[in-house]
Amino acid sequence: MKIVKVIHGFPPDYMAGSEVYSYHLVKALRSQGEDVSVFTSVENAFDPEYKVYDECYQNIPVRRVNKFRRDYQYQHKFYDSQMDGLFKAYLEELKPDLVHFGHLSHLSTQLIPIAKQKYGLPIVFTIHDFWMFCVKGQLINQDGKICQSPSVDRCLACSPYHPTKSEVEKTLQHMQSVIDWVDIFLSPSHTLRDFYLKQGVPEEKVVYSKYGFDTRKINYRPKTYTQQSKIKFGFMGRIIPTKGIRVLIDAFKNIDATLNIYGQIGQEKRFLQFDNIHFKGGYDNHSIQSVLANIDVLIVPSLWYENSPLVIQEAFLAGIPVITSNLGGMKELVNDGINGYLFEVGNAQSLQNVVLQITANPVMLNSLTVSKQEVIDIQEDAQFVRQIYHQVKNQ
């Protein structure tokens, strides 16, 4: 089957969770005989806007469209007629059997109706966050609190792009129509699936489908601790407010516990004043094994629901327990006292209490059971996705 995978960014230019997962899925699908190509965006300020780059990355055909003036008005977050035209030309050229969308940010929401209405193609959509309902993608309002559901007034107050009320109304209606064109949504978490159902998406259209991983690249090495063990706590990922970085720092400052932070440092350099907190810099997907080797307990303190955090499951593949917020997709993966520990979301004292319990009694980690069997392999994932492809194609 000839398939176009659409995602807002793709390696090696973008290495966040959805982009890395998309890469591994495409690679696995191609290894199973599917003819998959990628349509994506890239940001290059030195080339003209909308310049097209055709390349082969790791034997995957990729078409990248340059879009470096990122969404400078509210409407540009959702509509882009020039991107629409380039996508039409791509579909005309490839003549695919199906389009699998992953994210439309930095692209255009019109890509779905174009594929469905104009070309009659089956549409599969993997949900990576709340972007189809929330311009920020994370359901976090302007006060940093969790938004329960989108509405015209909430979105109007929250958007950083200062839209008019009519613009918000039009966009919410438009996004609902875009959602209606999708044949099947794949949701890696029950949290996201339940949210889509609450927004009125029919139950039969939203299928729970766990992320798959290249399980061969991470060695399973669970550790045994003594009462004298010095536990190395770690954080891996984007160092941004919604990932709970302030909660993390507040929990560790002025206590006798070591925290290693792996991620690109921006304004958070002000946290370098603490001797027990070490910023190790960024890492790429190829160095995950070496990063995990320097962590005994991973901490994921996000303030938003998350989807199904890849980093938690990568830790499980290495036999590493996880401390995480008692919320959303994080809570789905971590069973308190079984494969890790939960703390109250946004509460630094709650997190600190767990950390201090472990440092005072490291052997408590030996009672946890962290199994790599909780994580599915990307080849198994690809087989399930192929079944979905054939299902929607034959509808």
Secondary structure in CASP SS format (residue, H / E / C, confidence):
PFRMAT SS
TARGET T0000
AUTHOR 0000-0000-0000
METHOD secondary structure of the structure
MODEL  1
M C 1.00
K E 1.00
I E 1.00
V E 1.00
K E 1.00
V E 1.00
I C 1.00
H C 1.00
G C 1.00
F C 1.00
P C 1.00
P C 1.00
D C 1.00
Y C 1.00
M C 1.00
A C 1.00
G H 1.00
S H 1.00
E H 1.00
V H 1.00
Y H 1.00
S H 1.00
Y H 1.00
H H 1.00
L H 1.00
V H 1.00
K H 1.00
A H 1.00
L H 1.00
R H 1.00
S H 1.00
Q C 1.00
G C 1.00
E C 1.00
D E 1.00
V E 1.00
S E 1.00
V E 1.00
F E 1.00
T E 1.00
S E 1.00
V E 1.00
E C 1.00
N C 1.00
A C 1.00
F C 1.00
D C 1.00
P C 1.00
E C 1.00
Y C 1.00
K C 1.00
V E 1.00
Y E 1.00
D E 1.00
E E 1.00
C E 1.00
Y E 1.00
Q C 1.00
N C 1.00
I E 1.00
P E 1.00
V E 1.00
R E 1.00
R E 1.00
V E 1.00
N E 1.00
K C 1.00
F C 1.00
R C 1.00
R C 1.00
D C 1.00
Y C 1.00
Q C 1.00
Y H 1.00
Q H 1.00
H H 1.00
K H 1.00
F C 1.00
Y C 1.00
D C 1.00
S H 1.00
Q H 1.00
M H 1.00
D H 1.00
G H 1.00
L H 1.00
F H 1.00
K H 1.00
A H 1.00
Y H 1.00
L H 1.00
E H 1.00
E H 1.00
L H 1.00
K C 1.00
P C 1.00
D C 1.00
L E 1.00
V E 1.00
H E 1.00
F E 1.00
G C 1.00
H C 1.00
L C 1.00
S C 1.00
H C 1.00
L C 1.00
S C 1.00
T C 1.00
Q C 1.00
L H 1.00
I H 1.00
P H 1.00
I H 1.00
A H 1.00
K H 1.00
Q H 1.00
K H 1.00
Y C 1.00
G C 1.00
L C 1.00
P C 1.00
I E 1.00
V E 1.00
F E 1.00
T E 1.00
I C 1.00
H C 1.00
D C 1.00
F C 1.00
W C 1.00
M C 1.00
F C 1.00
C C 1.00
V C 1.00
K C 1.00
G C 1.00
Q C 1.00
L C 1.00
I E 1.00
N C 1.00
Q C 1.00
D C 1.00
G C 1.00
K C 1.00
I E 1.00
C C 1.00
Q C 1.00
S C 1.00
P C 1.00
S C 1.00
V H 1.00
D H 1.00
R H 1.00
C H 1.00
L H 1.00
A H 1.00
C H 1.00
S C 1.00
P C 1.00
Y C 1.00
H C 1.00
P C 1.00
T C 1.00
K H 1.00
S H 1.00
E H 1.00
V H 1.00
E H 1.00
K H 1.00
T H 1.00
L H 1.00
Q H 1.00
H H 1.00
M H 1.00
Q H 1.00
S H 1.00
V H 1.00
I H 1.00
D H 1.00
W H 1.00
V C 1.00
D C 1.00
I E 1.00
F E 1.00
L E 1.00
S E 1.00
P C 1.00
S C 1.00
H H 1.00
T H 1.00
L H 1.00
R H 1.00
D H 1.00
F H 1.00
Y H 1.00
L H 1.00
K H 1.00
Q C 1.00
G C 1.00
V C 1.00
P C 1.00
E H 1.00
E H 1.00
K H 1.00
V E 1.00
V E 1.00
Y E 1.00
S C 1.00
K C 1.00
Y C 1.00
G E 1.00
F E 1.00
D C 1.00
T H 1.00
R H 1.00
K H 1.00
I C 1.00
N C 1.00
Y C 1.00
R C 1.00
P C 1.00
K C 1.00
T C 1.00
Y C 1.00
T C 1.00
Q C 1.00
Q C 1.00
S C 1.00
K C 1.00
I C 1.00
K E 1.00
F E 1.00
G E 1.00
F E 1.00
M E 1.00
G C 1.00
R C 1.00
I C 1.00
I C 1.00
P H 1.00
T H 1.00
K H 1.00
G C 1.00
I H 1.00
R H 1.00
V H 1.00
L H 1.00
I H 1.00
D H 1.00
A H 1.00
F H 1.00
K C 1.00
N C 1.00
I C 1.00
D C 1.00
A C 1.00
T E 1.00
L E 1.00
N E 1.00
I E 1.00
Y E 1.00
G C 1.00
Q C 1.00
I C 1.00
G C 1.00
Q H 1.00
E H 1.00
K H 1.00
R H 1.00
F H 1.00
L H 1.00
Q H 1.00
F C 1.00
D C 1.00
N C 1.00
I E 1.00
H E 1.00
F E 1.00
K E 1.00
G E 1.00
G C 1.00
Y C 1.00
D C 1.00
N H 1.00
H H 1.00
S H 1.00
I H 1.00
Q H 1.00
S H 1.00
V H 1.00
L H 1.00
A C 1.00
N C 1.00
I C 1.00
D C 1.00
V E 1.00
L E 1.00
I E 1.00
V E 1.00
P C 1.00
S C 1.00
L C 1.00
W C 1.00
Y C 1.00
E C 1.00
N C 1.00
S C 1.00
P C 1.00
L H 1.00
V H 1.00
I H 1.00
Q H 1.00
E H 1.00
A H 1.00
F H 1.00
L H 1.00
A C 1.00
G C 1.00
I C 1.00
P C 1.00
V E 1.00
I E 1.00
T E 1.00
S E 1.00
N C 1.00
L C 1.00
G H 1.00
G H 1.00
M H 1.00
K H 1.00
E H 1.00
L H 1.00
V C 1.00
N C 1.00
D E 1.00
G C 1.00
I C 1.00
N C 1.00
G E 1.00
Y E 1.00
L E 1.00
F E 1.00
E C 1.00
V C 1.00
G C 1.00
N C 1.00
A H 1.00
Q H 1.00
S H 1.00
L H 1.00
Q H 1.00
N H 1.00
V H 1.00
V H 1.00
L H 1.00
Q H 1.00
I H 1.00
T H 1.00
A H 1.00
N C 1.00
P H 1.00
V H 1.00
M H 1.00
L H 1.00
N H 1.00
S H 1.00
L C 1.00
T C 1.00
V C 1.00
S C 1.00
K H 1.00
Q H 1.00
E H 1.00
V C 1.00
I E 1.00
D E 1.00
I H 1.00
Q H 1.00
E H 1.00
D H 1.00
A H 1.00
Q H 1.00
F H 1.00
V H 1.00
R H 1.00
Q H 1.00
I H 1.00
Y H 1.00
H H 1.00
Q H 1.00
V H 1.00
K H 1.00
N C 1.00
Q C 1.00
END
